[in-house]
Amino acid sequence: MKRALKRTFGIFVVCMSVIASASHAALIEFSVFPNSGDVAGAPGTTVGWGYSITNNSSNYLVTTAINADLFQHGMPLAIFDFPVIAPGDTILEAFAVDTSGLFQLLWDIDAPLGFVNSGLFFLSSDFYTNDPLLGGVFISSAEEVVAAYSAIAQEAAAPVPEPSTWSLLLITLLALGIHSFRVRAVKDGSTSLVG
C-alpha cells in the first residue's frame, strides 16, 4: 500500500512539474531591431525600430495593439501593421521611415544632445482557432508582452566635404594647361619635358 502511494505521489509530482514547465514556456516571443533596442539620431531626424514576433502556441495569434511608454523631445508614431501569425510562425519586419517596422520617433529640432528616451513597447494580442479572416473563432486574449527600447539624441556625423564648383574648375584648367604645355613641348622637339 505504501509503495502504491509513493508511486502515485511520484507520478503526481512529475505531472505537476511538466505542467508547470509547459505553462512557463513563452507562447509569444517579442523583440525589436536592433536587438539591443538602442537607436540614435540627430535632432530633426527620424529613428525607429523593427520587430520580430514568434507564435509558439497551437492557435492563431492576432495582434491587436501596440503601445509605448512616454516619449519626450520628439513625436512618436506607431507604424505597426498588425499581423496575423499562424502557429509556429515568426514575423520579421525591418524599420523603414513611415512605411514598415514597429515604431518611429521624429526628434524635435531642438532636442538636447545626449537626451535619452527609454522604456517599453507593449504588444497586445488575441488567440483564435484559425485565421479570423477565414472564419477563425476567438479563444482568449493573450498575455501582454513587452520589449525594451532606448533612443538617444546625438550630434549628426560631420558630412564629407564635397569639392566646390570653383575648385573643380581651377583643377580642370590647371590640368588643361599642363597638357597643352606638354603637347607644345613635344611639337617643339623638347622631349625632356614629356613625362
Long-range contacts (C-beta under 8 A, 24 or more apart in sequence): 25-56, 26-56, 26-145, 27-55, 27-56, 27-57, 27-142, 27-143, 28-53, 28-54, 28-55, 28-56, 28-57, 28-61, 28-123, 28-125, 28-142, 28-143, 28-145, 29-53, 29-54, 29-56, 29-90, 29-145, 30-54, 30-121, 30-123, 30-145, 30-146, 30-147, 31-147, 32-102, 32-121, 32-147, 32-148, 32-149, 33-94, 33-95, 33-101, 37-147, 37-148, 37-149, 37-150, 38-149, 38-150, 38-151, 38-152, 39-105, 39-149, 39-150, 39-151, 39-152, 40-151, 40-152, 40-153, 40-154, 41-107, 41-151, 41-153, 41-154, 42-107, 42-153, 42-154, 42-155, 42-156, 43-107, 43-108, 43-109, 43-110, 43-111, 43-113, 43-153, 44-107, 44-108, 44-109, 44-111, 45-106, 45-107, 45-156, 46-97, 46-98, 46-104, 46-105, 46-106, 46-107, 47-104, 47-105, 47-107, 47-151, 48-79, 48-95, 48-97, 48-101, 48-102, 48-103, 48-104, 48-105, 49-95, 49-101, 49-102, 49-103, 49-104, 49-121, 49-149, 50-92, 50-93, 50-94, 50-95, 50-100, 50-101, 50-102, 51-80, 51-91, 51-92, 51-93, 51-101, 51-102, 51-147, 52-90, 52-91, 52-92, 52-93, 53-83, 53-85, 53-90, 53-91, 53-123, 54-85, 54-89, 54-90, 54-91, 55-85, 55-86, 55-87, 55-88, 55-89, 55-90, 56-88, 57-87, 57-127, 57-142, 58-87, 59-87, 59-127, 59-128, 59-129, 59-139, 60-84, 60-85, 60-86, 60-87, 60-127, 60-128, 60-129, 60-130, 60-131, 60-132, 60-136, 61-85, 61-125, 61-126, 61-127, 61-128, 61-142, 62-125, 62-126, 62-127, 62-128, 62-132, 63-123, 63-124, 63-125, 64-124, 64-125, 64-126, 65-122, 65-123, 65-124, 66-102, 66-103, 66-121, 66-122, 66-123, 66-124, 67-121, 67-122, 67-124, 68-103, 68-119, 68-120, 68-121, 68-122, 68-149, 69-118, 69-119, 69-120, 70-119, 71-105, 71-117, 71-119, 71-151, 72-115, 72-117, 73-107, 73-108, 73-110, 73-111, 73-112, 73-115, 73-117, 73-153, 74-105, 74-106, 74-107, 74-108, 74-111, 74-117, 74-151, 75-105, 75-106, 75-108, 76-103, 76-104, 76-105, 77-103, 77-104, 77-105, 77-106, 78-102, 78-103, 79-103, 79-104, 84-131, 84-132, 84-133, 86-131, 103-149, 105-151, 107-151, 107-153, 111-153, 112-153, 113-153, 113-154, 113-155, 114-152, 114-153, 114-154, 115-152, 115-153, 116-150, 116-151, 116-152, 116-153, 117-149, 117-150, 117-151, 117-152, 118-148, 118-149, 118-150, 118-151, 119-148, 119-149, 119-150, 120-146, 120-147, 120-148, 120-149, 121-146, 121-147, 121-148, 121-149, 122-146, 123-147
